[in-house]
Amino acid sequence: MSIVAHRTLIAVLLAAPIHVAAQRIPSSDYVERRRALMERLPDGIALLHAEPRDKPETEPSFIQAASFLYFTGLSGVPNAILAIDAPRREARLFVPPKPRAFGFPVDSVVPEASSTATLGLTQIVSWDSLIPYVRRRIGDGVKKLYVEEARRPGSTGVPQGMRPVAGDPVLWAQSLAAAFPDAEIASAVATLRELRFVKSRAEVEVLRDNARSTAVAVRAAMRAVTPGVRQRQVEMRAAQACIDAGTVGPSFWPWTMSGPNAHIPMLVRSVYSYDQLDRTMKSGETVRIDLGCTNHGYGGDVGRTVPVSGKFTAGQREIWNLLIDAYRIGIRTMKPGVTIAQVMAASRSEIERQAASRRTPEGKEAARSLLAPDGMSGWSIHSVGVESGEAALPTLVEGAVIAFEPIFSVGADAYYLEDMIHITAVGAEILSAGLPYTAQEIEVAMRSR
């Protein structure tokens, strides 16, 4: 490359615009989200922190903090702080100096003040002005600073009685409490969950595309399952399929868990396993395939259980088809105003209806265990949005996009099923369309290699 061409390339790169991940979400949506938050938390300032660290070299991409992304659309900005000031009806973005990677400054990452109008913000300023700004607002009488909480309690990294060294939401809340002792640090988690649970039309379209891509990846993973193949090989095929489908890649690392690994007590150990509990799959076992593809800042979450041999045993077939029937009944009950408890009750009623007609020992055991008082404790419904797994509200509403996820074990086999579902005004729309359901359909899909 000539010196002139090299200089031209550098100039183009330096002038590149700030990357907004959710390009298919209009800027007006972000403005409306911030307005809605102000309406629900009118007495304080919500302080939402961007991802506070660089991308680890072991990770395939930079993942922005979910709520910061939800209210800004800025996927690649680390360390920034969004202040949504309800009493003043303003939203300010406090940005750090340009970051450095491998010792080199990274341009076109931190938004400039000139991007204020484009992003629909009141002001973009240096993060050095955050403390004076908050202190001034506290002096004006604003006493509440709202922060997010983690969806699930995480480890703080230290014994009780020591200051946390891990847990971004905990560390952020403690940092604010130390800097502003006169303010009340309040949780915004309930409001954030309510807002994120209902999707706009643009969000639904993004999630519909992600669900379709994820369905393609699930089919690819199913076809890769065969005796003698390692779980890791199937996971790599799933990740490749997400990219081949036109997405950025997996929204979480695919879970291909075979035999004993698919049982919950073992499954959760994979989070702490260097090799993801990798093992060679064996004929006669079932495999849990759980994956999602990510694009435009949004996730996916879909899955199936398949037989390693490509053919269910008689007992596995009877259990799986019972699960499918109960699952479909649950989906048919879904509409605005229906509670998650009612969906589960509808599925349970179908299991009760079919229990006496089970023929195999495995099928009879499945019906018995599922109808036990805690037999369906592993069945869940969660939301899908900027994160593949988000908290769901107890009652379904129009515009929600959920994942229906029954999980249970019978003997040596574990069973799991999941679709992405859009709640419409009249019922449920399965976004992850085109995937097989019945045992026969799965066997046919696995043969079409």
C-alpha positions, 0 to 999 in steps of 0.5 A: 500500500502506498503512503498516500493510500495508507494516509487516506485509509487512516483518515477514513478510519478516524472519521468513522461514525460512532457505532450504534449496534441497534441500527434497526431501532430508530433513535425515536425509540431511545428518546421514548424509552428515556421519557417513559423512565422519567415518567415512572421515576419522577423524583430522581436521576437514573445513573446507568453505567456502560460496560466498565471494562475492555473486551477480554481477549478471550471473548469474541466481541465487546458486549455492552451493559444491557440497560445502557444499550437499551436507553442509548443504542451505543454498543461500543462505548465503554465506561460512559454514564447515562444520567436520566434526570426526571425532574429536569426532563433531561438526559446527559451522557458523561463520556470518558477519554478515548480508550486505549487498546494495546497502548494505542488510542482508539478513535471514533468510539467515544461520542463527541458533543456534536452527536448530541442531536443525533442521539436525542440527548440533552448534552454529551460532556466529559465524565469529569463533570459528573460529580459536580453535576450530581452534587449540584442536583442534590443541592437543588433537592434531588435526593434519589439516585436510581441504579440497576441491579443484576438479574441474579445475585452474583458473587462479590468475590470476597467474604462478608464484611469486606468490600466487593471486588466483583459485581458491576451493579454492586460496585457502581451502587457503592461507588455512588454511595461513597461519592454522594453520601447525602443521596439515597441510592435506590433500585430501578430494577422493577421499572427497568424490567417493566419497560424492557418486557414490552417490545416496540415494533422495531424490536420485535422485527429484530428479534424475529430475524434473530429467532429465524437465524437461531432456528437455522443454527439449531438445525445445523447443530442437530445435524452435527450430532452423531455418536463419537462426536465431541460436544465442542464440535457441535457447539462450533458448528452452531456458532458458525451457523449463526455467522453463516446466517448473517448475524454477529455470532452466538448471543451466548456460548452454545450449550450442547450437553449430552447424557449426564451433562444435560441434567441440571446439577451437572449442567450448571457446572459447565459455567465453571468448567475449562472445557465446558464439560466436553465429552464424546456423545454416545449412542442411546443418549439424548442431547440438549441443544440450547443456543441463540444468535445475536444481531443489532444488539439483541439476543436469541434463545432457542433449543431442542432435545435430540437423540445422539443415534438419530432415533429416539428409543420407545421410552424417549419417544413417548416422553418427548411427545408428551412434552410436546403436547403439553408445551403446545397446550401452554402456548395456545393459552398465551395471550395478554392478561394470562399469567405465567402460572396459568400457562404452566397449569394448562401444560400440567392439565394436558399431562394429567389428561394423558398420564393414564395412557402412557405405555412404556415404563419411562413414559409412566415415570415421566407422567408421575414425576411431572405431576408431583408437587414440584415436578414442573419446577424446572419449567420457566418463561423468561423474556428475550431482548437486548439480553437473551435471558431477561426477567419476565413479568408475572402476567403476559402483555401485548408486545412481550417476546418470551422464551418458553423453557420446560426442563426435566429429567427421567432416569438417565435422560434429560429433556429440554425444549425452547422457542421464542414467542411474541405475544400479540393482541390475540395470542402467541406467534412463534418467532423461531418458526420452522423447527421440528417438534415431534420425535418423528419430525426431529428424526427426519431433520437429523437425517437431512444432513 
